[in-house]
Amino acid sequence: MSNDTIRAGVTNYLNKPDNLKTLLSMNQLMEIDASTTVGTILRDYPELTDWFMELGLCGCGHDSSMMWTLEKLSKEKDMDLALLLDDINKKIA
């Protein structure tokens, strides 16, 4: 299959409003899990920044904790991982 054929197919797909809407909302359909990094969450859901900071969970420190997974962050902050994941997923739902 040529690049032009692929490009035409993608363009055709994206030109259909329902398909584009689905692609744009897919990010919100993905569930956050223990392996998700703080940086990924703050990139995809910037509205959670204040909430993270209020909990002292920003992970914005000097030791690159933006790349920490939620599992590592919960251990470092002595928090229940399951409750943290539940709270975050409720906020992005």
PyMOL CGO cylinders between C-alpha atoms (Angstrom):
from pymol import cmd
from pymol.cgo import CYLINDER

trace = [
    CYLINDER, 0.00, 0.00, 0.00, 1.44, 3.37, -0.95, 0.3, 1, 1, 1, 1, 1, 1,
    CYLINDER, 1.44, 3.37, -0.95, 1.84, 6.36, 1.34, 0.3, 1, 1, 1, 1, 1, 1,
    CYLINDER, 1.84, 6.36, 1.34, -0.65, 8.29, -0.80, 0.3, 1, 1, 1, 1, 1, 1,
    CYLINDER, -0.65, 8.29, -0.80, -3.25, 5.56, -0.36, 0.3, 1, 1, 1, 1, 1, 1,
    CYLINDER, -3.25, 5.56, -0.36, -2.72, 5.53, 3.40, 0.3, 1, 1, 1, 1, 1, 1,
    CYLINDER, -2.72, 5.53, 3.40, -2.82, 9.32, 3.59, 0.3, 1, 1, 1, 1, 1, 1,
    CYLINDER, -2.82, 9.32, 3.59, -6.06, 9.40, 1.56, 0.3, 1, 1, 1, 1, 1, 1,
    CYLINDER, -6.06, 9.40, 1.56, -7.63, 6.80, 3.82, 0.3, 1, 1, 1, 1, 1, 1,
    CYLINDER, -7.63, 6.80, 3.82, -6.68, 8.68, 7.00, 0.3, 1, 1, 1, 1, 1, 1,
    CYLINDER, -6.68, 8.68, 7.00, -7.90, 11.98, 5.54, 0.3, 1, 1, 1, 1, 1, 1,
    CYLINDER, -7.90, 11.98, 5.54, -11.19, 10.38, 4.51, 0.3, 1, 1, 1, 1, 1, 1,
    CYLINDER, -11.19, 10.38, 4.51, -11.60, 8.91, 8.00, 0.3, 1, 1, 1, 1, 1, 1,
    CYLINDER, -11.60, 8.91, 8.00, -10.88, 12.21, 9.73, 0.3, 1, 1, 1, 1, 1, 1,
    CYLINDER, -10.88, 12.21, 9.73, -13.25, 14.13, 7.46, 0.3, 1, 1, 1, 1, 1, 1,
    CYLINDER, -13.25, 14.13, 7.46, -16.19, 12.23, 8.94, 0.3, 1, 1, 1, 1, 1, 1,
    CYLINDER, -16.19, 12.23, 8.94, -17.33, 14.23, 12.00, 0.3, 1, 1, 1, 1, 1, 1,
    CYLINDER, -17.33, 14.23, 12.00, -18.25, 11.21, 14.10, 0.3, 1, 1, 1, 1, 1, 1,
    CYLINDER, -18.25, 11.21, 14.10, -14.85, 9.61, 13.54, 0.3, 1, 1, 1, 1, 1, 1,
    CYLINDER, -14.85, 9.61, 13.54, -12.98, 12.77, 14.46, 0.3, 1, 1, 1, 1, 1, 1,
    CYLINDER, -12.98, 12.77, 14.46, -15.15, 13.25, 17.55, 0.3, 1, 1, 1, 1, 1, 1,
    CYLINDER, -15.15, 13.25, 17.55, -14.37, 9.66, 18.59, 0.3, 1, 1, 1, 1, 1, 1,
    CYLINDER, -14.37, 9.66, 18.59, -10.64, 10.18, 18.17, 0.3, 1, 1, 1, 1, 1, 1,
    CYLINDER, -10.64, 10.18, 18.17, -10.68, 13.43, 20.11, 0.3, 1, 1, 1, 1, 1, 1,
    CYLINDER, -10.68, 13.43, 20.11, -12.59, 11.89, 23.00, 0.3, 1, 1, 1, 1, 1, 1,
    CYLINDER, -12.59, 11.89, 23.00, -10.57, 8.66, 23.16, 0.3, 1, 1, 1, 1, 1, 1,
    CYLINDER, -10.57, 8.66, 23.16, -8.13, 10.23, 25.56, 0.3, 1, 1, 1, 1, 1, 1,
    CYLINDER, -8.13, 10.23, 25.56, -10.93, 10.79, 28.04, 0.3, 1, 1, 1, 1, 1, 1,
    CYLINDER, -10.93, 10.79, 28.04, -12.03, 7.16, 27.70, 0.3, 1, 1, 1, 1, 1, 1,
    CYLINDER, -12.03, 7.16, 27.70, -8.68, 5.77, 28.77, 0.3, 1, 1, 1, 1, 1, 1,
    CYLINDER, -8.68, 5.77, 28.77, -8.53, 4.74, 32.38, 0.3, 1, 1, 1, 1, 1, 1,
    CYLINDER, -8.53, 4.74, 32.38, -5.64, 5.88, 34.48, 0.3, 1, 1, 1, 1, 1, 1,
    CYLINDER, -5.64, 5.88, 34.48, -3.80, 2.96, 36.11, 0.3, 1, 1, 1, 1, 1, 1,
    CYLINDER, -3.80, 2.96, 36.11, -0.86, 2.40, 38.45, 0.3, 1, 1, 1, 1, 1, 1,
    CYLINDER, -0.86, 2.40, 38.45, 1.66, 2.63, 35.60, 0.3, 1, 1, 1, 1, 1, 1,
    CYLINDER, 1.66, 2.63, 35.60, 0.42, 6.04, 34.39, 0.3, 1, 1, 1, 1, 1, 1,
    CYLINDER, 0.42, 6.04, 34.39, 2.94, 8.80, 35.07, 0.3, 1, 1, 1, 1, 1, 1,
    CYLINDER, 2.94, 8.80, 35.07, 2.15, 12.05, 36.82, 0.3, 1, 1, 1, 1, 1, 1,
    CYLINDER, 2.15, 12.05, 36.82, 3.41, 13.93, 33.77, 0.3, 1, 1, 1, 1, 1, 1,
    CYLINDER, 3.41, 13.93, 33.77, 1.02, 12.08, 31.47, 0.3, 1, 1, 1, 1, 1, 1,
    CYLINDER, 1.02, 12.08, 31.47, -1.94, 12.90, 33.68, 0.3, 1, 1, 1, 1, 1, 1,
    CYLINDER, -1.94, 12.90, 33.68, -1.02, 16.57, 33.96, 0.3, 1, 1, 1, 1, 1, 1,
    CYLINDER, -1.02, 16.57, 33.96, -0.44, 16.76, 30.20, 0.3, 1, 1, 1, 1, 1, 1,
    CYLINDER, -0.44, 16.76, 30.20, -3.74, 15.10, 29.31, 0.3, 1, 1, 1, 1, 1, 1,
    CYLINDER, -3.74, 15.10, 29.31, -5.81, 16.49, 32.19, 0.3, 1, 1, 1, 1, 1, 1,
    CYLINDER, -5.81, 16.49, 32.19, -4.32, 19.87, 33.16, 0.3, 1, 1, 1, 1, 1, 1,
    CYLINDER, -4.32, 19.87, 33.16, -7.47, 20.61, 35.12, 0.3, 1, 1, 1, 1, 1, 1,
    CYLINDER, -7.47, 20.61, 35.12, -6.19, 18.14, 37.74, 0.3, 1, 1, 1, 1, 1, 1,
    CYLINDER, -6.19, 18.14, 37.74, -3.06, 20.20, 38.49, 0.3, 1, 1, 1, 1, 1, 1,
    CYLINDER, -3.06, 20.20, 38.49, -4.61, 22.13, 41.37, 0.3, 1, 1, 1, 1, 1, 1,
    CYLINDER, -4.61, 22.13, 41.37, -6.11, 18.96, 42.83, 0.3, 1, 1, 1, 1, 1, 1,
    CYLINDER, -6.11, 18.96, 42.83, -2.71, 17.22, 42.73, 0.3, 1, 1, 1, 1, 1, 1,
    CYLINDER, -2.71, 17.22, 42.73, -1.08, 20.22, 44.38, 0.3, 1, 1, 1, 1, 1, 1,
    CYLINDER, -1.08, 20.22, 44.38, -3.74, 20.44, 47.11, 0.3, 1, 1, 1, 1, 1, 1,
    CYLINDER, -3.74, 20.44, 47.11, -3.00, 16.82, 47.99, 0.3, 1, 1, 1, 1, 1, 1,
    CYLINDER, -3.00, 16.82, 47.99, 0.74, 17.44, 47.90, 0.3, 1, 1, 1, 1, 1, 1,
    CYLINDER, 0.74, 17.44, 47.90, 0.99, 15.03, 44.97, 0.3, 1, 1, 1, 1, 1, 1,
    CYLINDER, 0.99, 15.03, 44.97, 2.17, 17.29, 42.21, 0.3, 1, 1, 1, 1, 1, 1,
    CYLINDER, 2.17, 17.29, 42.21, 5.33, 15.36, 41.59, 0.3, 1, 1, 1, 1, 1, 1,
    CYLINDER, 5.33, 15.36, 41.59, 6.81, 18.59, 40.28, 0.3, 1, 1, 1, 1, 1, 1,
    CYLINDER, 6.81, 18.59, 40.28, 9.93, 18.39, 42.44, 0.3, 1, 1, 1, 1, 1, 1,
    CYLINDER, 9.93, 18.39, 42.44, 13.56, 18.58, 41.49, 0.3, 1, 1, 1, 1, 1, 1,
    CYLINDER, 13.56, 18.58, 41.49, 13.97, 14.80, 41.27, 0.3, 1, 1, 1, 1, 1, 1,
    CYLINDER, 13.97, 14.80, 41.27, 12.02, 14.29, 38.04, 0.3, 1, 1, 1, 1, 1, 1,
    CYLINDER, 12.02, 14.29, 38.04, 8.98, 12.94, 39.84, 0.3, 1, 1, 1, 1, 1, 1,
    CYLINDER, 8.98, 12.94, 39.84, 6.86, 14.06, 36.88, 0.3, 1, 1, 1, 1, 1, 1,
    CYLINDER, 6.86, 14.06, 36.88, 7.99, 10.75, 35.40, 0.3, 1, 1, 1, 1, 1, 1,
    CYLINDER, 7.99, 10.75, 35.40, 6.95, 8.80, 38.49, 0.3, 1, 1, 1, 1, 1, 1,
    CYLINDER, 6.95, 8.80, 38.49, 4.14, 6.35, 38.07, 0.3, 1, 1, 1, 1, 1, 1,
    CYLINDER, 4.14, 6.35, 38.07, 1.14, 6.70, 40.31, 0.3, 1, 1, 1, 1, 1, 1,
    CYLINDER, 1.14, 6.70, 40.31, 2.28, 3.51, 42.03, 0.3, 1, 1, 1, 1, 1, 1,
    CYLINDER, 2.28, 3.51, 42.03, 5.62, 5.08, 42.96, 0.3, 1, 1, 1, 1, 1, 1,
    CYLINDER, 5.62, 5.08, 42.96, 3.99, 8.37, 43.92, 0.3, 1, 1, 1, 1, 1, 1,
    CYLINDER, 3.99, 8.37, 43.92, 1.52, 6.62, 46.22, 0.3, 1, 1, 1, 1, 1, 1,
    CYLINDER, 1.52, 6.62, 46.22, 4.36, 4.74, 47.93, 0.3, 1, 1, 1, 1, 1, 1,
    CYLINDER, 4.36, 4.74, 47.93, 6.45, 7.89, 48.35, 0.3, 1, 1, 1, 1, 1, 1,
    CYLINDER, 6.45, 7.89, 48.35, 3.48, 9.80, 49.81, 0.3, 1, 1, 1, 1, 1, 1,
    CYLINDER, 3.48, 9.80, 49.81, 2.21, 6.82, 51.84, 0.3, 1, 1, 1, 1, 1, 1,
    CYLINDER, 2.21, 6.82, 51.84, -1.20, 6.80, 50.15, 0.3, 1, 1, 1, 1, 1, 1,
    CYLINDER, -1.20, 6.80, 50.15, -3.55, 3.99, 49.23, 0.3, 1, 1, 1, 1, 1, 1,
    CYLINDER, -3.55, 3.99, 49.23, -3.01, 3.39, 45.51, 0.3, 1, 1, 1, 1, 1, 1,
    CYLINDER, -3.01, 3.39, 45.51, -6.49, 1.99, 44.89, 0.3, 1, 1, 1, 1, 1, 1,
    CYLINDER, -6.49, 1.99, 44.89, -8.14, 5.05, 46.45, 0.3, 1, 1, 1, 1, 1, 1,
    CYLINDER, -8.14, 5.05, 46.45, -5.88, 7.41, 44.51, 0.3, 1, 1, 1, 1, 1, 1,
    CYLINDER, -5.88, 7.41, 44.51, -6.70, 5.67, 41.22, 0.3, 1, 1, 1, 1, 1, 1,
    CYLINDER, -6.70, 5.67, 41.22, -10.41, 5.67, 42.04, 0.3, 1, 1, 1, 1, 1, 1,
    CYLINDER, -10.41, 5.67, 42.04, -10.37, 9.41, 42.80, 0.3, 1, 1, 1, 1, 1, 1,
    CYLINDER, -10.37, 9.41, 42.80, -8.48, 10.28, 39.63, 0.3, 1, 1, 1, 1, 1, 1,
    CYLINDER, -8.48, 10.28, 39.63, -10.66, 8.13, 37.38, 0.3, 1, 1, 1, 1, 1, 1,
    CYLINDER, -10.66, 8.13, 37.38, -13.81, 9.65, 38.89, 0.3, 1, 1, 1, 1, 1, 1,
    CYLINDER, -13.81, 9.65, 38.89, -12.44, 13.13, 38.16, 0.3, 1, 1, 1, 1, 1, 1,
    CYLINDER, -12.44, 13.13, 38.16, -11.73, 12.38, 34.49, 0.3, 1, 1, 1, 1, 1, 1,
    CYLINDER, -11.73, 12.38, 34.49, -14.96, 10.48, 33.85, 0.3, 1, 1, 1, 1, 1, 1,
]
cmd.load_cgo(trace, "trace")
